[in-house]
Amino acid sequence: MTEHHATVTLFTIATGKYIEYFKLLLPQIEKFLDPGNQIEVVVLTDSVQEILPSSPRMRLKVIPCNQEPWPDITLLRYHKILKHQEIITGKIVMWCDADMKLVKEIIPSRLIGRHHIIFSKHPGYTFRLTKVIHLLRTQFKDVLGKLFQKKIAYALSTTGWESRKNSSAYVKKFQRKSYVQGGFWFGRSEDIFEMCSILSRNIDSDKEIGLVAQWHDESHLNWFKVNKHANTLKAGFVSVDGYELVGTEKASILCLDKSELDQIIASQEK
């Protein structure tokens, strides 16, 4: 198969049992990611022999990778992208965790705004906020609900950030307004490479003083969102499978429970 330049390169790591999750994800990528255009998938794995072949529309590049200890396997994803950037041909580079599920068409070029990097709101925090507002409306009078809704929303939106001032991922309290997830993001290739370079240096700087950010790569991503230019997709673009209060009807991507994924894989092996 001849080399082509893809519209989108999806990059992920699938070592250990995550290779089984990735095999479930792969046909969804081919079906829903930038339909009608050539796409590229780069996967780092310690199970090279387990990967399915490329297809006419989707070129698959499998890179051998040892399973690293926690949290390096997630923390060093920006380093991995930089290390392999020469083999990435997509005009847009996307990161997607292997335990995600694509359920609707995703056309990245239509979603990129003037800032050229796109993040998605963390569905866990969307769930918490939605649940609290629901309880306020059903358990308290409207006046009391409206009085506390704003304060509670702020309190929930400020959890999960890096709070140690000597960390490169530290974000001041007044800046902690909208928490994004580390499992799905994308942007123009040159902007993603620049972001990965900045965050890799920040992570290395923390390691030199014996620090690892509270939520690893995700803490650093949220620092970048606050301090650099990026757009955030509307809440619900990425949702959680089975969480009614979050709502999944508008979701294009679902975060899946690993125990449920393990059950699916076990049933296929029977």
C-alpha positions as CSV (number, residue, x, y, z in Angstrom):
1,M,0.0,0.0,0.0
2,T,1.5,3.3,-1.0
3,E,2.1,6.1,1.5
4,H,-0.5,8.8,1.7
5,H,-1.0,12.0,3.6
6,A,-4.0,11.7,5.8
7,T,-6.5,14.3,6.8
8,V,-6.3,13.0,10.4
9,T,-3.8,11.0,12.4
10,L,-5.2,9.3,15.5
11,F,-2.5,8.5,18.0
12,T,-2.8,6.2,21.0
13,I,-1.0,3.7,23.3
14,A,-2.4,0.2,23.8
15,T,-0.1,-1.9,25.9
16,G,-1.1,-4.8,28.1
17,K,-4.8,-5.5,28.1
18,Y,-5.5,-2.2,26.3
19,I,-4.7,-3.9,23.0
20,E,-8.0,-5.7,23.4
21,Y,-9.8,-2.4,23.9
22,F,-8.0,-0.9,20.9
23,K,-9.2,-3.8,18.7
24,L,-12.8,-2.9,19.6
25,L,-12.1,0.8,18.9
26,L,-10.4,0.3,15.5
27,P,-13.5,-0.5,13.4
28,Q,-15.3,2.5,15.1
29,I,-12.4,4.8,14.0
30,E,-12.7,3.6,10.4
31,K,-16.5,4.1,10.4
32,F,-16.9,7.4,12.2
33,L,-13.6,9.4,12.0
34,D,-13.6,11.8,9.1
35,P,-15.7,9.6,6.7
36,G,-14.8,9.7,3.1
37,N,-11.2,10.8,3.7
38,Q,-7.9,9.0,4.2
39,I,-7.0,8.7,7.8
40,E,-4.0,7.3,9.7
41,V,-3.8,5.5,13.0
42,V,-0.6,5.3,15.0
43,V,-0.7,2.8,17.9
44,L,2.2,2.1,20.3
45,T,1.9,-1.5,21.6
46,D,3.7,-4.4,23.1
47,S,1.4,-6.8,21.2
48,V,2.3,-6.1,17.5
49,Q,1.1,-9.4,16.3
50,E,-2.4,-8.8,17.6
51,I,-3.1,-5.8,15.4
52,L,-5.6,-5.9,12.5
53,P,-4.3,-4.9,9.0
54,S,-4.8,-1.5,7.4
55,S,-7.7,-0.9,5.1
56,P,-8.0,1.2,1.8
57,R,-9.2,4.2,3.8
58,M,-7.3,3.8,7.0
59,R,-3.5,3.3,7.2
60,L,-2.4,1.6,10.4
61,K,1.1,2.2,11.8
62,V,2.1,-0.2,14.6
63,I,5.0,0.9,16.7
64,P,6.6,-1.6,19.2
65,C,6.4,-0.2,22.8
66,N,7.1,-1.7,26.1
67,Q,4.5,-1.5,28.8
68,E,5.9,1.2,31.2
69,P,5.1,1.4,34.9
70,W,2.3,3.7,36.2
71,P,2.1,6.6,35.9
72,D,4.7,7.0,33.1
73,I,2.5,5.0,30.7
74,T,0.0,7.9,30.7
75,L,2.2,10.8,31.9
76,L,4.7,10.5,29.0
77,R,2.2,10.4,26.1
78,Y,3.3,13.9,24.9
79,H,6.9,12.6,24.8
80,K,5.8,9.6,22.7
81,I,4.0,11.8,20.2
82,L,7.1,14.0,19.8
83,K,9.4,11.0,19.4
84,H,7.3,9.6,16.5
85,Q,6.2,12.9,14.9
86,E,8.2,12.2,11.7
87,I,6.0,9.3,10.8
88,I,2.7,11.3,11.4
89,T,1.3,12.5,8.1
90,G,-2.1,13.9,9.2
91,K,-2.8,17.6,8.9
92,I,-4.7,17.1,12.2
93,V,-3.4,15.0,15.1
94,M,-5.8,13.5,17.5
95,W,-5.3,11.7,20.8
96,C,-7.9,9.1,21.8
97,D,-7.6,6.7,24.7
98,A,-8.0,3.1,23.7
99,D,-10.9,2.5,26.1
100,M,-13.2,5.0,24.3
101,K,-16.1,4.3,22.0
102,L,-16.9,6.3,18.9
103,V,-20.7,6.4,18.3
104,K,-21.2,9.3,15.8
105,E,-19.3,10.9,12.9
106,I,-16.5,13.1,13.9
107,I,-15.1,15.6,11.3
108,P,-12.3,17.4,13.1
109,S,-11.8,20.1,10.4
110,R,-15.3,21.4,11.1
111,L,-14.7,21.6,14.9
112,I,-11.3,23.4,14.8
113,G,-11.7,27.1,15.5
114,R,-9.3,30.0,15.4
115,H,-7.2,28.6,18.2
116,H,-6.5,25.3,16.3
117,I,-6.4,23.0,19.4
118,I,-9.6,21.4,20.7
119,F,-10.3,20.0,24.1
120,S,-13.4,18.3,25.5
121,K,-15.0,18.9,28.9
122,H,-14.4,16.2,31.4
123,P,-17.7,14.2,31.6
124,G,-17.1,13.3,35.2
125,Y,-17.3,16.9,36.3
126,T,-20.2,17.5,34.0
127,F,-21.9,14.6,35.7
128,R,-21.2,16.0,39.2
129,L,-22.5,19.4,38.3
130,T,-25.6,18.1,36.6
131,K,-26.4,15.9,39.5
132,V,-26.1,18.7,42.1
133,I,-28.2,21.1,40.1
134,H,-30.8,18.3,39.7
135,L,-30.9,17.8,43.5
136,L,-31.1,21.5,44.2
137,R,-34.1,21.8,41.9
138,T,-35.9,18.8,43.3
139,Q,-35.0,18.9,47.0
140,F,-34.9,22.6,47.7
141,K,-37.1,25.6,46.9
142,D,-36.2,27.5,43.7
143,V,-34.9,30.5,45.6
144,L,-32.6,28.4,47.7
145,G,-31.5,26.4,44.7
146,K,-30.6,29.5,42.7
147,L,-28.8,31.0,45.7
148,F,-26.4,28.1,46.1
149,Q,-26.2,26.7,42.5
150,K,-23.5,29.1,41.4
151,K,-21.3,28.5,44.4
152,I,-21.6,24.8,44.2
153,A,-20.9,24.8,40.5
154,Y,-17.7,26.8,41.1
155,A,-16.6,24.4,43.9
156,L,-17.1,21.3,41.7
157,S,-15.3,22.9,38.7
158,T,-12.2,23.6,40.8
159,T,-11.6,20.1,42.0
160,G,-9.0,17.9,40.3
161,W,-6.6,20.6,39.4
162,E,-2.9,20.6,40.4
163,S,-2.8,22.7,43.6
164,R,1.0,22.6,44.4
165,K,2.6,25.8,43.5
166,N,5.9,24.3,42.7
167,S,4.5,22.1,40.0
168,S,4.6,23.2,36.4
169,A,0.9,22.1,36.1
170,Y,-0.3,24.5,38.9
171,V,-3.3,26.6,38.1
172,K,-4.5,29.4,40.3
173,K,-7.9,29.0,42.0
174,F,-9.6,31.8,40.2
175,Q,-8.5,30.3,36.8
176,R,-10.0,26.9,37.5
177,K,-13.3,27.3,35.6
178,S,-13.7,24.4,33.2
179,Y,-11.9,21.1,33.6
180,V,-11.1,19.1,30.4
181,Q,-10.2,15.5,30.1
182,G,-7.0,14.0,28.9
183,G,-8.6,11.1,26.9
184,F,-9.6,13.0,23.8
185,W,-8.1,16.1,22.2
186,F,-6.9,17.2,18.7
187,G,-5.6,20.0,16.7
188,R,-3.5,21.1,13.7
189,S,-0.4,19.0,13.7
190,E,2.1,21.9,14.1
191,D,0.1,23.2,17.1
192,I,-0.2,19.7,18.7
193,F,3.6,19.2,18.3
194,E,4.2,22.6,19.9
195,M,1.9,21.7,22.8
196,C,3.5,18.3,23.3
197,S,6.9,20.0,23.4
198,I,5.8,22.5,26.0
199,L,4.1,19.9,28.2
200,S,7.0,17.4,27.9
201,R,9.4,20.1,29.2
202,N,7.0,20.9,32.0
203,I,6.7,17.2,33.0
204,D,10.5,16.8,32.9
205,S,10.9,19.9,35.0
206,D,8.6,18.5,37.6
207,K,10.4,15.1,37.6
208,E,13.7,16.9,38.2
209,I,12.3,18.0,41.6
210,G,10.6,14.8,42.4
211,L,7.1,15.8,41.4
212,V,4.3,14.1,39.4
213,A,1.2,16.2,38.8
214,Q,-1.9,15.2,40.7
215,W,-3.7,13.9,37.6
216,H,-0.6,13.2,35.6
217,D,-0.9,14.2,31.9
218,E,-4.4,15.5,32.4
219,S,-3.2,18.1,35.0
220,H,-0.7,19.4,32.5
221,L,-3.3,19.5,29.8
222,N,-5.5,21.7,31.9
223,W,-2.6,24.0,32.7
224,F,-2.1,24.4,28.9
225,K,-5.8,25.1,28.4
226,V,-5.7,27.9,31.0
227,N,-2.4,29.5,29.9
228,K,-2.4,29.0,26.1
229,H,-5.0,29.3,23.3
230,A,-7.4,26.4,22.8
231,N,-11.1,25.8,22.2
232,T,-13.3,23.5,24.3
233,L,-16.1,21.4,22.8
234,K,-19.6,21.8,24.4
235,A,-20.3,19.6,27.4
236,G,-21.7,16.2,26.2
237,F,-19.5,15.8,23.1
238,V,-17.7,13.2,25.2
239,S,-19.9,11.5,27.7
240,V,-20.0,8.5,30.0
241,D,-21.8,5.3,28.9
242,G,-24.7,4.6,31.3
243,Y,-24.7,7.9,33.2
244,E,-28.2,9.3,32.7
245,L,-27.6,12.6,34.3
246,V,-24.8,13.4,31.9
247,G,-26.9,12.5,28.9
248,T,-25.5,10.5,26.0
249,E,-27.9,11.4,23.2
250,K,-25.6,14.2,21.9
251,A,-22.4,12.4,22.5
252,S,-20.0,11.5,19.7
253,I,-17.6,9.6,22.0
254,L,-18.4,7.5,25.1
255,C,-16.0,6.7,28.0
256,L,-16.4,3.0,28.7
257,D,-16.2,1.2,32.0
258,K,-13.2,-1.1,31.8
259,S,-15.0,-4.0,33.6
260,E,-17.7,-3.9,30.9
261,L,-15.0,-3.9,28.2
262,D,-13.4,-6.9,29.9
263,Q,-16.8,-8.7,29.8
264,I,-17.3,-8.0,26.1
265,I,-13.8,-9.3,25.3
266,A,-14.4,-12.4,27.5
267,S,-17.6,-13.1,25.7
268,Q,-15.9,-12.9,22.3
269,E,-13.3,-15.4,23.3
270,K,-15.8,-18.1,24.2
